[in-house]
Amino acid sequence: MAGWPRNDLSELLGVEHPIIQAPMASAATPALAAAVSNAGGLGSLGCAPFTPEKFAEQVGALRADTNRAFNVNFFVHDEPVADSEAETAMRQRLAPYYAELELGEAPAARSVFPIFGAEMLAAVTALKPPVVSFHFGLPEHATIETLKASGAVILASATTVREAVALEQGGVDAVIAQGYEAGGHRATFLGDVESGTVGTFALVPQVADAVSVPVIAAGAVADGRGIAAAFALGASGVQIGTAFLACPETEMHPVHRELLLQARGETTQVTRTISGRPARAIVNRYITEMNESGAEPLAFPLQYSLSGPLNAASRKRDSSDLMVMWAGQAAALARPLPAGELLTKLADEAQAVIAAM
Ligand SMILES: Cc1cc2nc3c(=O)[nH]c(=O)nc-3n(C[C@H](O)[C@H](O)[C@H](O)COP(=O)(O)O)c2cc1C
């Protein structure tokens, strides 16, 4: 095997293969991350919904299964501003769904993702994860300095060149360029929240030209061809989410797994109707009807506190109608293999494609 064309990212992360299993809040488990790290990639935990106690428990579970490098990921968002008029309208809009699922009245909206603050920072520096990544921007500079002093490598996602440059100036060690094809939340944090719509193919080379830190391509990278293409575009590695969703180690409802494997590019859509921020999911009845109604979602993550109970009840009923089913445009390329096997396959395929180029 010819090996990887660049090794700056692998050296930085302390991994054999420059392949990061994306942190996926609510889907990525310690078992998934450990399997990826043990196979030579970088496993990640999506820690955005965790309390410091839950974070410590999950990192402990991960460390029980691997002694290799791993990544923990947090959201960087502001405390949402409550708008009682908008909330009343949204609760009324969702009331028929609550009735249909026999959930009673829609609850009062609340922030379901804690703000990354001093308490979580203390938990992170106490446990010293080798890599810490952020979505929706960066915390204040002193926090980055504290994390770096604890030995952490810092990553964050950009959806535009402007964001990539801001992240480099903010002190990240590598930039994740997240194209519009990506599953889950758009990382967009500068300018209008709707503005980060650049595709992976356009974004990666422009980010590689604009920053001097290694670039990690994310968005529709799902097999060896995609990884090789990312390198050709100037990336030093990839972050893959959707293709790992089909692995048995994820927390996926079987209905979501089935629709994921049947999905095509056009069956996913970026929507604010689930959480209040743009995020790509498999289109279902909830997204279609919310789009048709024109209802304005509440600010992130308040909208999630109202759609979340519908998701939970739909999961219990094995119904995709109101389920949250994050997925990217390359969903159909996902393979339901154990994560370690998938990582090895991705690395082998990519190196074979690169060697043949
Ligand atoms: C189910 C799911 C959950 C995700 N959750 C997070 C998250 O918690 N934090 C984060 O930084 N990115 C999250 N993402 C986005 C990924 O980091 C990455 O940008 C994306 O998966 C790449 O595109 P792909 O899905 O086509 O591989 C999530 C993606 C998916 C599919």
The ligand as an SDF file (V2000), in Angstrom:
LIG
                    3D

 31 33  0  0  0  0  0  0  0  0999 V2000
  -26.4180   11.8430   13.2030 C   0  0  0  0  0  0  0  0  0  0  0  0
  -25.4630   13.0010   13.1320 C   0  0  0  0  0  0  0  0  0  0  0  0
  -25.2120   13.7360   14.2750 C   0  0  0  0  0  0  0  0  0  0  0  0
  -24.2520   14.7670   14.2490 C   0  0  0  0  0  0  0  0  0  0  0  0
  -23.9560   15.4290   15.4100 N   0  0  0  0  0  0  0  0  0  0  0  0
  -22.8960   16.2740   15.4450 C   0  0  0  0  0  0  0  0  0  0  0  0
  -22.4120   16.7800   16.6840 C   0  0  0  0  0  0  0  0  0  0  0  0
  -22.9350   16.4820   17.7630 O   0  0  0  0  0  0  0  0  0  0  0  0
  -21.3280   17.6040   16.6450 N   0  0  0  0  0  0  0  0  0  0  0  0
  -20.6870   17.9340   15.4640 C   0  0  0  0  0  0  0  0  0  0  0  0
  -19.6990   18.6550   15.4990 O   0  0  0  0  0  0  0  0  0  0  0  0
  -21.1440   17.4720   14.2870 N   0  0  0  0  0  0  0  0  0  0  0  0
  -22.2030   16.6410   14.2450 C   0  0  0  0  0  0  0  0  0  0  0  0
  -22.6260   16.1260   13.0340 N   0  0  0  0  0  0  0  0  0  0  0  0
  -21.9860   16.5910   11.7780 C   0  0  0  0  0  0  0  0  0  0  0  0
  -20.6550   15.8730   11.5260 C   0  0  0  0  0  0  0  0  0  0  0  0
  -19.6520   16.3970   12.3690 O   0  0  0  0  0  0  0  0  0  0  0  0
  -20.1430   16.0350   10.0870 C   0  0  0  0  0  0  0  0  0  0  0  0
  -20.0380   17.3750    9.7440 O   0  0  0  0  0  0  0  0  0  0  0  0
  -21.0050   15.3180    9.0600 C   0  0  0  0  0  0  0  0  0  0  0  0
  -21.4640   14.0850    9.5410 O   0  0  0  0  0  0  0  0  0  0  0  0
  -20.2050   15.0890    7.7970 C   0  0  0  0  0  0  0  0  0  0  0  0
  -21.0270   14.7330    6.7170 O   0  0  0  0  0  0  0  0  0  0  0  0
  -21.5430   13.2310    6.4260 P   0  0  0  0  0  0  0  0  0  0  0  0
  -22.6390   13.0270    7.3870 O   0  0  0  0  0  0  0  0  0  0  0  0
  -21.9890   13.3040    5.0110 O   0  0  0  0  0  0  0  0  0  0  0  0
  -20.3850   12.3180    6.6460 O   0  0  0  0  0  0  0  0  0  0  0  0
  -23.5920   15.1040   13.0340 C   0  0  0  0  0  0  0  0  0  0  0  0
  -23.8740   14.3600   11.8800 C   0  0  0  0  0  0  0  0  0  0  0  0
  -24.7890   13.3200   11.9080 C   0  0  0  0  0  0  0  0  0  0  0  0
  -25.0350   12.5430   10.6440 C   0  0  0  0  0  0  0  0  0  0  0  0
  1  2  1  0
  2  3  1  0
  2 30  2  0
  3  4  2  0
  4  5  1  0
  4 28  1  0
  5  6  2  0
  6  7  1  0
  6 13  1  0
  7  8  2  0
  7  9  1  0
  9 10  1  0
 10 11  2  0
 10 12  1  0
 12 13  2  0
 13 14  1  0
 14 15  1  0
 14 28  1  0
 15 16  1  0
 16 17  1  0
 16 18  1  0
 18 19  1  0
 18 20  1  0
 20 21  1  0
 20 22  1  0
 22 23  1  0
 23 24  1  0
 24 25  2  0
 24 26  1  0
 24 27  1  0
 28 29  2  0
 29 30  1  0
 30 31  1  0
M  END
$$$$
